[in-house]
Amino acid sequence: MTLIEKLQWRYAAKKMDPTQAVPQDKVDRILEAIRLTATSSGLQPYELFVITNPELRQKIKDVANNQAQIIEGSHLLVFAAWDDYTPERINKMFDFTNQVRGFSNEGWETYRSMLLNKYPARGAEANFQHAAKQAYIALGTALIAAAEEQVDATPMEGFAPAKVDAILNLSALGLRSVVLVPLGYRETGKDWLEKLPKVRRSNAQFVTEIK
């Protein structure tokens, strides 16, 4: 299957087979794709939690509208964004970039100074919202990577973020939960959405070319 065929195959599975676990090598490739995704200024202002513990996933299900895929899938991904852009976080990523690349330059350091002057001054809530948008870029990568592996992945916003934050003790880490993604395999014949046609607007309705 080509990538386009796999994207046509994928959908947000509503019923996953709890007897089928996603192999670790597939999970690892999905996680690596997420790690490599683009972020604004290369700051990677979010972290990823991979939860397989059944009791912990049940607690999250209880505050996520009882969406069954959270416990039916074998893995639950929790995307958690930075609660703020602090000078410490910005400097840490710029220093890490210099370390990996083995050099620094004037333009890069000028850009660092610009972010240090601009981001912290915007306030924590504005910064969290920006970081959350970066996590959503990674969410898109996760869905494409899962489709490439022919693993079902169902993105979820229907949960109580503050309660998930408390379950995972995210506040102590300076993080806030943004989106959940169970990974698993659709249970053939038991998912009402499985056989329905994928509904997307045509290119004529969706794409505007400006030449």
C-alpha positions in Angstrom: 0.0 0.0 0.0 1.1 3.5 -0.8 1.0 6.2 1.9 -2.1 7.7 0.3 -3.8 4.2 0.4 -2.9 3.9 4.0 -4.4 7.3 4.8 -7.5 6.2 3.0 -7.5 3.0 5.2 -7.1 4.9 8.5 -10.0 6.3 10.5 -10.6 7.1 14.1 -11.4 3.5 15.3 -14.3 3.4 17.8 -13.8 -0.2 18.9 -10.4 -1.7 19.4 -9.5 -5.3 19.9 -8.1 -5.7 23.5 -6.6 -9.0 22.6 -4.3 -7.5 20.0 -1.3 -5.5 21.2 0.7 -3.3 18.9 4.3 -4.8 18.5 7.0 -2.8 20.2 8.9 -2.2 17.0 5.9 -0.5 15.5 5.4 1.6 18.6 9.0 2.6 18.5 8.8 3.8 14.9 5.7 5.8 15.6 7.4 7.4 18.6 10.5 8.2 16.6 8.4 9.9 13.9 6.8 12.0 16.6 10.3 12.9 18.0 11.5 14.0 14.6 8.5 16.2 13.8 8.7 19.9 13.2 8.3 22.5 16.0 8.5 26.3 16.0 12.1 27.4 16.6 13.0 23.8 17.2 12.0 24.1 20.9 10.0 20.8 21.1 7.7 22.5 23.8 5.8 19.3 24.7 6.5 15.8 26.0 5.0 12.5 25.2 3.8 9.9 27.7 3.3 6.3 26.6 1.0 4.5 29.0 0.5 0.7 29.0 -0.4 0.3 32.7 -4.0 -0.9 32.8 -4.9 0.7 36.1 -3.6 4.1 35.0 -5.4 3.9 31.7 -8.6 3.0 33.5 -8.3 6.2 35.7 -7.8 8.3 32.5 -10.8 6.6 30.8 -12.9 7.6 33.8 -12.2 11.3 33.2 -12.3 10.9 29.4 -16.0 10.3 28.8 -15.5 6.6 29.3 -14.0 6.3 25.8 -13.3 2.5 25.6 -10.4 2.7 23.2 -8.2 4.1 26.1 -8.3 0.6 27.7 -9.0 -1.5 24.6 -5.9 -0.3 22.8 -2.5 -1.6 24.0 -0.8 1.9 24.3 -2.1 5.3 25.2 -0.2 8.4 24.1 -0.6 11.6 26.1 0.7 14.7 24.5 1.6 17.2 27.2 2.6 20.8 26.4 4.9 23.1 28.4 2.8 25.2 30.7 5.1 28.2 29.8 8.1 29.3 27.8 10.6 30.1 30.5 14.2 31.5 29.9 15.5 28.2 31.4 13.6 26.1 28.8 14.5 28.3 25.9 18.2 28.4 26.9 18.3 24.7 27.5 17.1 24.0 23.9 19.4 26.6 22.3 22.4 25.3 24.3 21.5 21.7 23.3 21.4 22.7 19.6 24.8 24.3 19.9 26.1 21.2 21.6 24.7 18.8 18.9 25.9 21.0 16.0 29.3 21.7 17.6 29.2 25.4 17.0 27.3 28.6 17.6 26.9 31.7 15.4 25.9 35.3 15.8 22.6 35.0 13.9 21.5 32.0 16.1 22.4 33.8 19.3 20.5 36.9 18.1 17.5 34.7 17.5 17.9 33.3 21.0 17.9 36.8 22.5 14.8 37.7 20.5 12.9 34.7 21.9 14.1 35.4 25.4 12.8 39.0 25.1 9.5 38.0 23.4 8.2 34.7 24.7 8.3 35.0 28.6 6.7 38.5 28.4 3.6 37.1 26.6 2.5 35.3 29.8 2.0 31.7 30.7 -1.4 31.1 29.2 -0.5 32.5 25.8 2.7 30.5 25.8 0.8 27.3 26.8 -1.6 27.8 23.9 1.4 28.2 21.5 3.0 25.1 22.9 -0.2 23.2 22.5 -0.4 24.1 18.8 3.1 22.6 18.5 1.9 19.4 20.1 -0.9 19.2 17.5 1.7 19.3 14.7 3.1 16.2 16.4 -0.3 14.7 16.6 -0.6 14.9 12.8 2.7 13.1 12.5 1.6 10.4 14.9 -1.5 9.7 12.9 0.4 9.5 9.6 3.1 7.3 11.2 0.5 5.0 12.7 -1.2 4.7 9.3 2.1 3.8 7.8 2.5 1.0 10.3 -1.2 0.0 9.8 -1.9 0.7 13.4 -5.2 2.3 14.5 -4.8 5.6 16.3 -7.8 7.6 17.6 -7.1 11.3 18.6 -9.2 12.4 21.6 -9.9 15.8 23.0 -12.9 14.6 25.0 -11.3 14.5 28.4 -10.9 16.6 31.5 -7.3 18.0 31.1 -6.9 19.1 34.7 -7.9 15.6 35.9 -5.5 13.9 33.6 -2.8 16.3 34.7 -3.5 15.3 38.3 -3.4 11.6 37.5 0.0 11.9 35.8 1.3 14.6 38.2 2.0 16.8 35.2 1.9 20.1 37.1 5.0 19.1 39.0 6.7 18.7 35.6 5.5 22.1 34.2 3.2 20.3 31.7 -0.4 20.3 30.8 -2.2 17.6 28.9 -3.4 18.5 25.4 -4.6 15.4 23.5 -4.8 11.6 23.9 -4.2 9.0 21.3 -4.8 5.3 21.9 -2.9 2.9 19.7 -4.4 -0.5 18.8 -6.2 -2.5 16.2 -9.8 -2.1 15.2 -12.1 -5.0 16.2 -13.3 -6.2 12.8 -17.1 -6.5 12.7 -17.7 -4.7 15.9 -16.8 -1.1 15.0 -19.8 0.7 13.5 -17.5 3.1 11.7 -15.3 0.5 10.1 -17.2 0.0 6.8 -18.5 3.5 6.3 -17.0 5.5 3.5 -14.4 8.1 4.4 -16.0 11.5 4.0 -13.7 14.4 2.8 -14.4 17.4 0.7 -13.2 17.1 -2.9 -10.1 19.1 -4.0 -12.4 21.4 -5.9 -14.1 22.3 -2.6 -11.0 22.2 -0.4 -8.0 23.4 -2.4 -7.6 26.9 -3.8 -4.6 27.4 -6.2 -3.3 30.9 -6.5 -0.9 31.3 -9.5 
